[in-house]
Amino acid sequence: SDDNVVDGVYYKARSMRQHVALLQKEDPTLHLLDMVAQFNSAPDSTNRSVDNASKEIYYSPHIDSSDLSYGLKSNRYYQGTYRSNRDSHTEGYVTIRRGEDRVAVVVKGSDDINRAVDGDVVAIELHSIDRWLGSAEEEQSDKQKGAGKKESDQVGESAKESPEAGIAADTAEPTLKDIDNIAEEVAVDDEGQLRRPTGKVAGIIRRNFHKNYCGSICTIEKVEKKEDNDTPHPHDVIAEKHEREHADGVTSTVVLFPIDNRIPPILLRTTQRDRLVGMRILVSIDSWPADSEYPLGHYVKTLGVTGTKDTETQVLLQEFRIPCEPFPAKVLACLPPADYKIELEPGRLDMRHLPVLSIDPPGCKDIDDALHCIELPNGNWQCGVHIADVTHYVEAGSAIDLEAANRSTSTYLVNKRLDMLPSLLTTDLCSLKGNVDRFAFSVLWEVTPEAEVVDVEFHKSIIHSIAALTYQQAQSLIDKPDKDCKDDIQAGAVKRLAVLARKFRERRIRAGALTLASPEVKFVLDSESLNPTDVQAYTLYEANALVEEFMLLANVTVSKKILRHYPTLSVLRRHPAPNRSMFDGLIQKARTKGVSICIDDSKKLADSLDEAGKKLSDNPYLDKLIRILSTRCMSPAQYFCSGEYQAKDWHHYGLAAPVYTHFTSPIRRYADVCVHRLLAAAIGVAPLPVFLSSKSHLHDLAANMNRRHRAAQLAGRASVQLHTLIFFAGGEEGEGGGAKEEDAYVLDVETSPNSEPSFTVMVPRYGIEGRVRLSHIAAKDDENLIRDPEKHRLAYKDAKSGKMKASVAVFDKVRVKIWVRSSRDRKELIVDLLEPRALADPTVLEEKERTTKKKKLKTKK
C-alpha cells in the first residue's frame, strides 16, 4: 500500500542487527540480539559515521589469499595448524613440513600470533635464525624481560600462576615430540648446534573456531587500593578497557574469559549483562578484525550457575574438548539389531568349554578382558587372555569407526562415563559378561609350571565366561586353602593364574621394570545426590597384579607378532627414558634423607628405589612418596607408528620392554582397535584396511590418540578436583563436612633469597598437592627466617636467644588445614600450615582455636 512508501522508496535496507532489534521489541525475553554475529569492532555497528581512520590498529593485516598461495609455493610461507600452549593463549606452535620432517615452529606473543586461535590452519613466516630460541636458560632469561609486553600477553601469562591447591599429577607434562612425534629443534650450522625455530603468522588459511567456548563474563570491579603495591586483577584491567554501553541503549559489550587458557578473552555484545554475571555460558567466536584487541563473539547459551556440580562438569568437558554429544543416527545405524544372536561362525575357534572368567572392579560394565588357565595332559598349563572382539561389530571406515577414531578413548569422570562406542556394544554385545556367549580375540600360551612360554597362538574365538569376579572375590579364591579347592573350578583357575603371575612379575622386575606409585584416591558418593561423602585410598589386592601381569604379557606378545608382519605400520606404545635434568631435583632432595637414586637405566632406578624403601622403612609413606615423585620425573607413554622411529626408540622404559602395544581394551581405546586389525591381518583372518597401510594416516591417528588420551586424563583429574572442592566446601552438617585438618609431607621448599617463603605439600589422605605460603613472614621481611637451599629447608629462630624455634625441610611431616576459598567466579582449595606452630600464620591458629571451642560447646549442648 501507499502507507509503505517513504519518499518514493518502497523498501528500506536494514542490517541484520537492525532487523533483529525490531524482532526483539516484540518479545525482549528472547534476547535475540545476543545471538547476532559480530564482524565489526566499531562501538556501534549501526553508526555509519565512524571514522575508520581513527580506529586503533592492534595487529598487522593478514596476507591476502593470492599472495599466500604464491608464498606457500615459493617456501616463503609454510602451512600448518596453530596450537596454543595448554596454559596460555599467548604462546604456541605451528607444525610445518620441511621435506620429510615435521618441525614445531614456536610462535610467541600477540604480535606474532597475529589473531590466530588454537586450531586455525595458518601460513607462517619463519624468523631469521638469530631470533630462534636457544637453550632453556636463554628462554628463561627472555621470560624475565617483561617490559613492553602487551596487555593481552600479560593476561595470558597471568593464567599460568595459580596459588590454589589441586589433585596431584601422575606424570610430567608430555613434550611436543612425545605427543605429535615432531622435532622441536633443528641444526643451524655444520657443528650441529640446535635451536628452536620461531616465526609469525602471516595469514589465516582456514579458521577453525571451536563450535562453542565456555567461560564467565567479568564486569568492572572498582576496588580502592589499600597500599601502593596492590594491583588490580588482570581481568579487571581488560574489563575496564573494553566494557561499554552501546548507542542503541539496549546492548553492551562485555568480556568473557574462557575456562580454556588456550583461548583469549572474547568480546560479547549482549542485552543481558546483569543476568549473565555469575553464570557459566557458551559463546561462539565470529571474527577477529585487526582493530580489535580480542576476538568478537556472540552468546550461545547458559550452562548454569558457576560452581555447581552439574554446571562445572559440563564446563570441564568443554574445556578439554571431550566429545559428549549423543551418537548421531548414522553411527547408531551401524549397530546390529537389539535382538542380535551370538552364534559360532566359520573361522572362529569354539572355546566355550573352557573355564573363562573375568576379574574387574565392582560394578564394571564394560568388561574388555577375561582369562583362563587349565592343566594340559603333558603337565604344562594353557593360559589364555580373551579380549572383546570389537572389530567384529565396528567395520573399518564405517561411520561408527570414524566416530570411534575421533573420540579415541572413553573418558571416566567421578560421577559418569563418556564412552568411545555406543552402549549396545560397550556394556552388552562386546562386554565379556558372565554366563553368556561372546565373540573374542584370544591369545593362548602353553607354559611350564615355572612360567616358561613354550608356544603361543592367536585366534578369533567364541567364549562363555563362567564368572564375572570382582578383585576382592578373586582374592578370596587366591587365599582359599588348597585342600578346599579340589572341585572348585574357579578357584583352581585363579590359583594357577596367580602362580604364573607371580613368576612373570618377578622376571619383569629382574629385567628392570619399575614399581611406581600414584597418589590417586576414590570418592564415596551419596546414592541420590552423587555428592562426595568420603574419600578413600584405593585398595590393591594380589588379584589386581594378577590381571595386570596377563594384560602386559598379552600386549607384549601381540606387539612382537604384528611387528614381524608389519615392521613399519605397527601401532605401538613407547615410553622414553627420562632426561637426567628431570630427575636432578629429586636426586638432590633424596640425598637429604641419605637416599641415592641412580637413573642410568630402568634396572638401576628400580634397584635404587627398592634400596630407598629399606632405608625409609620406619616411615613407609616416604617410600611411596619417592616413587610418586619418580613417576613425575618421566613423560607419559605415547602411541606411535613403528615406521617413524628407529627400533632402539621403540623401548618402553617403565616396563623394561623392547616393544609394547595396547591390545587388551578395544571397548575404550581406539589404539587397541587398530592393533586388533593389524593382528587379524597378521594371522590371515582379515585383510588390512587400506588406511592402516599409510604411514601418514597412522601418524595422524597416533597424534589424535595421544591428544585425546591426555585430554581424558586431564578431564578425569579435573572431575576429581571438582568433587574435592565440593567435599571441602560442605558445611559442618553437610556432605563432606567442610574444612579438614590432616597430616601432609613436604615435597619442595622455596629457598630463593627474593621469593616469598613457601613449600609444597602432599596430603596422602586426599591425594591433594598444594603450596603453603608463609605470607605473614614475608610481609614483615623477617630476619629470623633462615633459608637453606642445600638442605631444602626453611628455619625460624628466636629473635632474643637466636635458638632455632622450628624448621620445615623436604620430606618432613607437617600438619595442615584444607579449606575452600570463594573468589570472583571460582572456588579455590587452600592449604594452610598448622604445625610447626612457630611457622604458622597466627590468624590461622586463632581461627582453629575458635573452631575448636565452638565444637566443644556444641558437644556439651
ZAMARGU-4260 file (C-alpha; in steps of 0.2 Angstrom, whole numbers, plus 5000, padded with zeros to 4 digits):
<rodrens>
0) 5000/5000/5000 | 5005/5018/4999 | 5007/5018/5018 | 5024/5009/5015 | 5031/5022/5003
5) 5043/5034/5011 | 5050/5047/4999 | 5046/5036/4984 | 5056/5021/4992 | 5046/5005/4994
10) 5059/4996/5004 | 5072/5001/5016 | 5088/4991/5018 | 5092/4985/5036 | 5107/4977/5044
15) 5104/4960/5052 | 5107/4968/5069 | 5093/4982/5065 | 5081/4968/5059 | 5084/4958/5074
20) 5082/4973/5085 | 5064/4976/5078 | 5060/4957/5081 | 5067/4959/5099 | 5055/4973/5103
25) 5041/4960/5100 | 5047/4949/5114 | 5063/4956/5124 | 5064/4940/5134 | 5071/4930/5119
30) 5087/4941/5119 | 5088/4938/5100 | 5101/4952/5099 | 5113/4942/5109 | 5114/4929/5095
35) 5119/4940/5081 | 5136/4938/5075 | 5149/4952/5076 | 5160/4956/5062 | 5163/4974/5066
40) 5173/4981/5081 | 5166/4999/5080 | 5157/5004/5096 | 5141/5004/5087 | 5139/4995/5071
45) 5124/5004/5066 | 5134/5020/5066 | 5139/5023/5048 | 5149/5039/5053 | 5163/5030/5062
50) 5179/5037/5056 | 5189/5021/5052 | 5205/5031/5051 | 5203/5035/5069 | 5202/5016/5075
55) 5217/5009/5084 | 5225/4995/5074 | 5232/4982/5085 | 5238/4969/5073 | 5247/4968/5056
60) 5235/4964/5041 | 5234/4946/5035 | 5242/4942/5018 | 5228/4940/5005 | 5225/4923/4998
65) 5233/4926/4981 | 5250/4931/4989 | 5248/4917/5002 | 5246/4904/4988 | 5262/4911/4979
70) 5272/4912/4996 | 5267/4894/5000 | 5273/4888/4983 | 5290/4898/4985 | 5293/4892/5003
75) 5292/4909/5009 | 5277/4904/5020 | 5274/4887/5027 | 5256/4879/5031 | 5252/4871/5047
80) 5239/4871/5062 | 5242/4883/5076 | 5241/4875/5093 | 5241/4886/5109 | 5251/4880/5124
85) 5239/4872/5137 | 5242/4886/5150 | 5242/4902/5139 | 5235/4909/5123 | 5250/4920/5120
90) 5262/4906/5116 | 5260/4891/5104 | 5267/4882/5090 | 5264/4878/5072 | 5269/4861/5065
95) 5276/4863/5047 | 5284/4850/5035 | 5302/4853/5029 | 5305/4839/5017 | 5300/4823/5026
100) 5302/4830/5043 | 5289/4838/5054 | 5296/4853/5064 | 5287/4864/5078 | 5289/4882/5075
105) 5287/4892/5091 | 5275/4907/5090 | 5276/4919/5105 | 5267/4935/5109 | 5251/4943/5102
110) 5260/4952/5088 | 5267/4935/5080 | 5252/4925/5084 | 5243/4939/5074 | 5225/4934/5079
115) 5227/4915/5076 | 5216/4905/5088 | 5220/4887/5093 | 5216/4875/5079 | 5217/4888/5064
120) 5226/4882/5049 | 5239/4896/5046 | 5253/4902/5035 | 5268/4905/5045 | 5284/4915/5040
125) 5300/4910/5049 | 5310/4922/5058 | 5329/4924/5054 | 5340/4911/5063 | 5347/4924/5075
130) 5329/4926/5083 | 5327/4907/5085 | 5327/4901/5103 | 5342/4893/5110 | 5344/4884/5127
135) 5332/4883/5141 | 5342/4896/5150 | 5340/4909/5136 | 5322/4906/5136 | 5321/4909/5155
140) 5330/4925/5153 | 5319/4930/5139 | 5304/4927/5150 | 5311/4938/5163 | 5311/4953/5151
145) 5293/4958/5155 | 5294/4976/5150 | 5285/4982/5135 | 5273/4967/5134 | 5255/4970/5128
150) 5241/4969/5140 | 5235/4953/5130 | 5252/4945/5133 | 5251/4949/5152 | 5234/4942/5154
155) 5240/4926/5145 | 5255/4924/5157 | 5244/4928/5172 | 5234/4912/5169 | 5250/4901/5172
160) 5251/4906/5190 | 5238/4899/5201 | 5240/4898/5220 | 5227/4885/5223 | 5229/4868/5228
165) 5224/4853/5217 | 5224/4835/5213 | 5242/4829/5212 | 5249/4825/5195 | 5254/4807/5190
170) 5267/4811/5177 | 5277/4826/5169 | 5269/4836/5155 | 5272/4827/5138 | 5283/4837/5126
175) 5278/4840/5108 | 5289/4826/5102 | 5280/4814/5114 | 5263/4819/5108 | 5265/4823/5090
180) 5282/4815/5085 | 5288/4831/5079 | 5306/4839/5081 | 5307/4854/5092 | 5325/4859/5087
185) 5334/4859/5071 | 5353/4860/5067 | 5358/4878/5062 | 5376/4875/5057 | 5389/4862/5052
190) 5393/4859/5071 | 5376/4853/5074 | 5371/4867/5086 | 5352/4865/5089 | 5339/4879/5090
195) 5321/4880/5091 | 5313/4889/5076 | 5302/4904/5079 | 5290/4913/5067 | 5275/4924/5065
200) 5258/4921/5057 | 5257/4929/5040 | 5239/4924/5036 | 5224/4913/5040 | 5221/4899/5028
205) 5206/4892/5037 | 5198/4897/5053 | 5194/4883/5063 | 5184/4891/5078 | 5178/4878/5090
210) 5159/4876/5090 | 5157/4883/5107 | 5169/4891/5121 | 5164/4891/5139 | 5168/4904/5152
215) 5162/4918/5163 | 5160/4936/5159 | 5170/4949/5170 | 5162/4965/5175 | 5172/4980/5181
220) 5176/4979/5200 | 5182/4996/5206 | 5192/4992/5222 | 5201/5005/5232 | 5219/5001/5234
225) 5224/4999/5251 | 5243/5000/5248 | 5253/5006/5233 | 5259/4988/5229 | 5241/4982/5227
230) 5237/4979/5209 | 5221/4976/5201 | 5217/4959/5194 | 5222/4957/5176 | 5203/4953/5171
235) 5198/4969/5179 | 5210/4979/5168 | 5204/4971/5152 | 5185/4973/5158 | 5188/4992/5162
240) 5196/4995/5145 | 5183/4985/5134 | 5167/4985/5143 | 5155/4999/5136 | 5137/5003/5133
245) 5131/5005/5115 | 5121/5019/5107 | 5106/5008/5105 | 5103/5009/5124 | 5099/4990/5124
250) 5116/4981/5121 | 5133/4982/5130 | 5150/4975/5126 | 5157/4963/5140 | 5172/4952/5141
255) 5171/4934/5143 | 5186/4925/5150 | 5186/4907/5143 | 5190/4892/5155 | 5202/4885/5142
260) 5218/4895/5144 | 5222/4892/5126 | 5208/4904/5121 | 5210/4923/5123 | 5196/4934/5131
265) 5181/4936/5119 | 5171/4952/5117 | 5152/4949/5118 | 5138/4961/5114 | 5124/4957/5125
270) 5107/4963/5131 | 5108/4953/5147 | 5124/4958/5155 | 5117/4958/5173 | 5109/4941/5171
275) 5125/4933/5165 | 5136/4938/5179 | 5140/4923/5190 | 5135/4911/5176 | 5145/4899/5165
280) 5140/4902/5147 | 5144/4896/5130 | 5149/4908/5116 | 5155/4907/5098 | 5169/4917/5090
285) 5163/4926/5075 | 5178/4936/5069 | 5194/4945/5074 | 5197/4961/5065 | 5214/4970/5066
290) 5207/4984/5075 | 5200/4973/5090 | 5212/4968/5103 | 5202/4952/5106 | 5191/4942/5096
295) 5172/4946/5094 | 5159/4933/5098 | 5141/4930/5102 | 5131/4922/5116 | 5125/4904/5113
300) 5118/4898/5129 | 5119/4897/5148 | 5125/4881/5156 | 5121/4886/5174 | 5127/4894/5190
305) 5146/4895/5192 | 5152/4882/5205 | 5138/4870/5204 | 5142/4852/5201 | 5132/4849/5185
310) 5137/4865/5178 | 5156/4863/5181 | 5155/4845/5174 | 5149/4852/5158 | 5162/4866/5159
315) 5177/4853/5161 | 5170/4843/5146 | 5170/4859/5136 | 5187/4864/5142 | 5196/4848/5137
320) 5185/4846/5122 | 5179/4829/5127 | 5166/4823/5114 | 5150/4822/5124 | 5136/4823/5111
325) 5124/4809/5109 | 5130/4797/5095 | 5122/4803/5078 | 5110/4792/5069 | 5122/4787/5055
330) 5133/4779/5069 | 5118/4770/5078 | 5113/4764/5060 | 5129/4754/5060 | 5124/4744/5076
335) 5117/4726/5075 | 5099/4724/5080 | 5095/4724/5098 | 5090/4705/5097 | 5106/4701/5089
340) 5111/4682/5092 | 5129/4677/5095 | 5132/4661/5087 | 5148/4651/5081 | 5154/4657/5064
345) 5165/4649/5052 | 5184/4653/5056 | 5181/4655/5074 | 5188/4643/5087 | 5175/4637/5099
350) 5182/4639/5117 | 5165/4639/5126 | 5171/4623/5135 | 5185/4632/5144 | 5183/4639/5162
355) 5185/4658/5156 | 5182/4671/5169 | 5184/4690/5171 | 5191/4700/5186 | 5187/4718/5187
360) 5182/4732/5199 | 5165/4731/5207 | 5151/4737/5196 | 5161/4736/5180 | 5150/4735/5165
365) 5162/4737/5150 | 5172/4721/5153 | 5186/4720/5140 | 5196/4705/5145 | 5194/4688/5153
370) 5206/4674/5157 | 5208/4655/5159 | 5221/4643/5164 | 5220/4624/5163 | 5232/4609/5165
375) 5237/4600/5149 | 5240/4581/5148 | 5259/4584/5146 | 5260/4593/5163 | 5261/4610/5156
380) 5247/4623/5158 | 5237/4633/5145 | 5233/4650/5149 | 5223/4662/5139 | 5219/4681/5138
385) 5202/4684/5129 | 5198/4701/5123 | 5182/4708/5117 | 5181/4706/5098 | 5176/4724/5095
390) 5181/4724/5076 | 5168/4711/5073 | 5155/4725/5075 | 5165/4740/5070 | 5169/4739/5051
395) 5184/4749/5046 | 5180/4765/5038 | 5161/4765/5043 | 5153/4779/5052 | 5155/4771/5069
400) 5173/4768/5066 | 5176/4786/5061 | 5167/4792/5077 | 5177/4780/5087 | 5193/4786/5079
405) 5189/4804/5083 | 5184/4800/5101 | 5199/4789/5103 | 5196/4784/5121 | 5182/4783/5134
410) 5183/4797/5147 | 5180/4792/5165 | 5174/4806/5177 | 5170/4804/5196 | 5151/4803/5193
415) 5149/4797/5174 | 5157/4789/5160 | 5158/4795/5142 | 5160/4780/5130 | 5170/4779/5114
420) 5157/4767/5107 | 5138/4766/5109 | 5131/4757/5125 | 5124/4742/5115 | 5142/4737/5111
425) 5151/4744/5127 | 5140/4737/5140 | 5132/4722/5131 | 5137/4714/5115 | 5156/4717/5117
430) 5156/4716/5136 | 5163/4699/5142 | 5149/4697/5155 | 5147/4680/5164 | 5136/4666/5158
435) 5133/4672/5141 | 5142/4668/5124 | 5153/4682/5117 | 5165/4684/5102 | 5183/4687/5107
440) 5201/4689/5101 | 5211/4676/5111 | 5229/4674/5114 | 5234/4657/5120 | 5251/4652/5128
445) 5257/4635/5133 | 5268/4637/5148 | 5278/4626/5160 | 5273/4627/5179 | 5288/4638/5180
450) 5281/4651/5168 | 5292/4647/5153 | 5282/4650/5137 | 5283/4635/5126 | 5271/4641/5112
455) 5258/4655/5108 | 5243/4655/5097 | 5231/4669/5091 | 5213/4665/5087 | 5196/4674/5084
460) 5185/4664/5096 | 5169/4662/5104 | 5169/4660/5123 | 5157/4658/5138 | 5163/4666/5154
465) 5158/4656/5169 | 5160/4671/5181 | 5162/4690/5182 | 5173/4692/5198 | 5177/4707/5207
470) 5195/4709/5213 | 5190/4706/5231 | 5181/4690/5226 | 5196/4684/5216 | 5207/4687/5230
475) 5197/4677/5242 | 5199/4662/5229 | 5218/4665/5229 | 5218/4665/5248 | 5207/4649/5249
480) 5217/4634/5256 | 5222/4621/5243 | 5213/4607/5251 | 5196/4616/5249 | 5199/4619/5230
485) 5199/4601/5223 | 5182/4603/5215 | 5181/4622/5213 | 5184/4626/5195 | 5185/4645/5198
490) 5197/4643/5212 | 5209/4631/5203 | 5209/4643/5188 | 5213/4659/5198 | 5226/4650/5209
495) 5235/4644/5194 | 5234/4661/5186 | 5241/4669/5202 | 5256/4657/5202 | 5261/4661/5185
500) 5258/4680/5188 | 5270/4680/5202 | 5283/4672/5191 | 5280/4684/5177 | 5281/4699/5188
505) 5297/4693/5197 | 5305/4690/5179 | 5300/4708/5174 | 5307/4716/5189 | 5323/4707/5187
510) 5324/4714/5169 | 5322/4732/5176 | 5303/4735/5176 | 5299/4749/5188 | 5287/4748/5203
515) 5280/4765/5204 | 5266/4773/5214 | 5251/4785/5211 | 5243/4797/5224 | 5226/4793/5217
520) 5211/4791/5229 | 5192/4787/5226 | 5176/4796/5232 | 5162/4788/5241 | 5147/4796/5233
525) 5129/4799/5240 | 5117/4787/5231 | 5105/4800/5227 | 5114/4817/5225 | 5130/4809/5219
530) 5140/4821/5230 | 5155/4815/5239 | 5153/4810/5257 | 5170/4802/5260 | 5187/4800/5252
535) 5196/4783/5252 | 5213/4776/5246 | 5212/4763/5233 | 5214/4745/5240 | 5225/4735/5229
540) 5225/4716/5230 | 5236/4702/5223 | 5222/4699/5211 | 5225/4717/5203 | 5243/4712/5200
545) 5237/4695/5193 | 5226/4704/5179 | 5240/4717/5176 | 5253/4704/5173 | 5242/4694/5160
550) 5237/4710/5151 | 5256/4715/5150 | 5260/4698/5143 | 5247/4699/5130 | 5251/4717/5125
555) 5270/4712/5123 | 5266/4696/5114 | 5254/4704/5101 | 5267/4719/5098 | 5280/4706/5093
560) 5268/4697/5082 | 5262/4712/5072 | 5279/4719/5071 | 5285/4703/5062 | 5272/4706/5049
565) 5271/4725/5048 | 5288/4732/5053 | 5284/4749/5048 | 5265/4750/5050 | 5263/4744/5068
570) 5254/4755/5081 | 5265/4754/5096 | 5267/4762/5113 | 5284/4769/5119 | 5290/4776/5135
575) 5306/4786/5133 | 5320/4786/5146 | 5319/4802/5156 | 5332/4815/5154 | 5344/4817/5169
580) 5339/4835/5171 | 5321/4829/5175 | 5327/4819/5190 | 5340/4832/5196 | 5329/4840/5209
585) 5323/4823/5216 | 5340/4816/5217 | 5346/4831/5227 | 5331/4830/5239 | 5333/4812/5242
590) 5351/4815/5247 | 5345/4825/5262 | 5337/4808/5268 | 5353/4798/5264 | 5345/4791/5249
595) 5354/4789/5232 | 5344/4787/5216 | 5353/4781/5200 | 5344/4783/5183 | 5357/4776/5172
600) 5344/4763/5166 | 5327/4757/5172 | 5335/4742/5182 | 5347/4754/5192 | 5332/4766/5195
605) 5322/4751/5201 | 5336/4744/5212 | 5339/4762/5220 | 5321/4764/5224 | 5320/4747/5232
610) 5335/4752/5242 | 5327/4769/5247 | 5312/4759/5253 | 5323/4749/5265 | 5331/4765/5272
615) 5315/4773/5274 | 5306/4758/5282 | 5302/4767/5298 | 5290/4778/5288 | 5283/4768/5273
620) 5274/4783/5266 | 5291/4791/5262 | 5295/4776/5251 | 5278/4778/5242 | 5281/4797/5240
625) 5298/4795/5232 | 5290/4783/5220 | 5276/4795/5216 | 5289/4809/5213 | 5300/4797/5202
630) 5284/4794/5191 | 5283/4813/5189 | 5300/4815/5183 | 5295/4804/5167 | 5285/4809/5152
635) 5269/4798/5150 | 5270/4784/5137 | 5264/4789/5119 | 5257/4780/5104 | 5267/4780/5088
640) 5269/4771/5071 | 5284/4760/5071 | 5290/4767/5054 | 5293/4784/5062 | 5306/4778/5074
645) 5321/4768/5074 | 5320/4751/5083 | 5330/4757/5098 | 5317/4771/5101 | 5303/4759/5102
650) 5308/4754/5120 | 5296/4756/5135 | 5307/4762/5149 | 5294/4759/5163 | 5291/4741/5158
655) 5308/4737/5153 | 5301/4731/5137 | 5309/4732/5120 | 5292/4733/5111 | 5275/4736/5118
660) 5257/4740/5112 | 5239/4741/5118 | 5228/4726/5113 | 5218/4722/5129 | 5205/4737/5130
665) 5197/4739/5112 | 5180/4744/5120 | 5188/4760/5127 | 5203/4763/5117 | 5204/4766/5098
670) 5223/4761/5098 | 5218/4743/5103 | 5205/4743/5089 | 5219/4747/5076 | 5230/4733/5084
675) 5216/4721/5083 | 5215/4724/5064 | 5234/4723/5062 | 5234/4706/5072 | 5219/4699/5062
680) 5228/4703/5045 | 5244/4696/5053 | 5236/4679/5056 | 5227/4679/5039 | 5209/4680/5046
685) 5205/4698/5038 | 5213/4710/5026 | 5222/4725/5032 | 5212/4741/5030 | 5219/4752/5017
690) 5221/4767/5029 | 5232/4757/5040 | 5244/4755/5026 | 5248/4773/5026 | 5261/4779/5037
695) 5255/4797/5036 | 5237/4792/5041 | 5245/4782/5055 | 5255/4797/5061 | 5239/4807/5062
700) 5229/4793/5071 | 5243/4792/5084 | 5244/4811/5087 | 5225/4811/5089 | 5225/4796/5101
705) 5239/4805/5111 | 5230/4821/5112 | 5213/4813/5116 | 5221/4801/5129 | 5229/4816/5138
710) 5213/4826/5137 | 5203/4812/5145 | 5216/4811/5159 | 5216/4829/5162 | 5197/4829/5162
715) 5196/4815/5174 | 5208/4824/5186 | 5198/4840/5184 | 5182/4830/5189 | 5191/4824/5205
720) 5197/4842/5208 | 5178/4847/5207 | 5172/4834/5219 | 5186/4838/5230 | 5180/4856/5231
725) 5163/4850/5234 | 5169/4839/5248 | 5179/4853/5257 | 5166/4866/5254 | 5152/4856/5264
730) 5146/4864/5280 | 5148/4856/5297 | 5131/4847/5294 | 5133/4844/5275 | 5141/4831/5265
735) 5160/4832/5266 | 5160/4842/5282 | 5170/4857/5276 | 5187/4861/5281 | 5199/4847/5287
740) 5215/4846/5297 | 5227/4832/5290 | 5245/4827/5290 | 5255/4831/5275 | 5273/4828/5268
745) 5284/4842/5261 | 5288/4839/5243 | 5298/4855/5239 | 5304/4871/5248 | 5306/4888/5241
750) 5323/4894/5247 | 5327/4908/5234 | 5333/4924/5243 | 5320/4936/5234 | 5305/4924/5234
755) 5290/4923/5246 | 5294/4909/5259 | 5283/4894/5255 | 5284/4875/5252 | 5273/4862/5243
760) 5265/4848/5252 | 5256/4832/5248 | 5241/4826/5258 | 5241/4807/5257 | 5223/4806/5264
765) 5215/4815/5250 | 5229/4815/5236 | 5230/4834/5236 | 5245/4844/5232 | 5246/4862/5237
770) 5258/4876/5241 | 5259/4883/5259 | 5263/4901/5259 | 5271/4909/5274 | 5265/4927/5268
775) 5264/4933/5286 | 5283/4931/5287 | 5287/4938/5270 | 5276/4953/5274 | 5287/4959/5288
780) 5303/4953/5279 | 5308/4944/5295 | 5327/4942/5298 | 5324/4927/5309 | 5319/4917/5294
785) 5334/4906/5288 | 5334/4899/5270 | 5345/4884/5267 | 5345/4878/5249 | 5357/4864/5251
790) 5346/4855/5264 | 5330/4861/5256 | 5325/4869/5272 | 5316/4884/5280 | 5320/4888/5298
795) 5314/4901/5310 | 5325/4906/5325 | 5320/4915/5341 | 5324/4934/5340 | 5331/4935/5358
800) 5341/4919/5360 | 5345/4915/5342 | 5340/4897/5345 | 5330/4888/5332 | 5311/4888/5335
805) 5305/4877/5321 | 5310/4871/5303 | 5302/4863/5288 | 5313/4853/5276 | 5309/4842/5261
810) 5300/4825/5266 | 5296/4832/5284 | 5278/4828/5290 | 5268/4844/5294 | 5250/4847/5300
815) 5239/4857/5288 | 5221/4864/5286 | 5212/4862/5270 | 5198/4873/5266 | 5189/4881/5251
820) 5190/4900/5247 | 5177/4908/5236 | 5185/4922/5225 | 5177/4930/5210 | 5169/4917/5199
825) 5178/4902/5206 | 5182/4892/5221 | 5200/4888/5227 | 5207/4874/5238 | 5218/4882/5250
830) 5231/4873/5261 | 5237/4882/5277 | 5250/4877/5290 | 5245/4872/5307 | 5261/4863/5314
835) 5275/4868/5317 | 5266/4882/5326 | 5281/4894/5325 | 5280/4895/5306 | 5261/4895/5306
840) 5251/4911/5302 | 5244/4917/5319 | 5227/4921/5311 | 5225/4903/5305 | 5229/4897/5323
845) 5217/4909/5331 | 5203/4903/5319 | 5207/4885/5323 | 5205/4889/5342 | 5189/4897/5339
850) 5183/4882/5329 | 5188/4870/5342 | 5179/4880/5356 | 5163/4880/5345 | 5164/4861/5343
855) 5166/4859/5362 | 5151/4870/5366 | 5141/4861/5353 | 5146/4844/5361 | 5141/4849/5378
860) 5124/4855/5372
</rodrens>
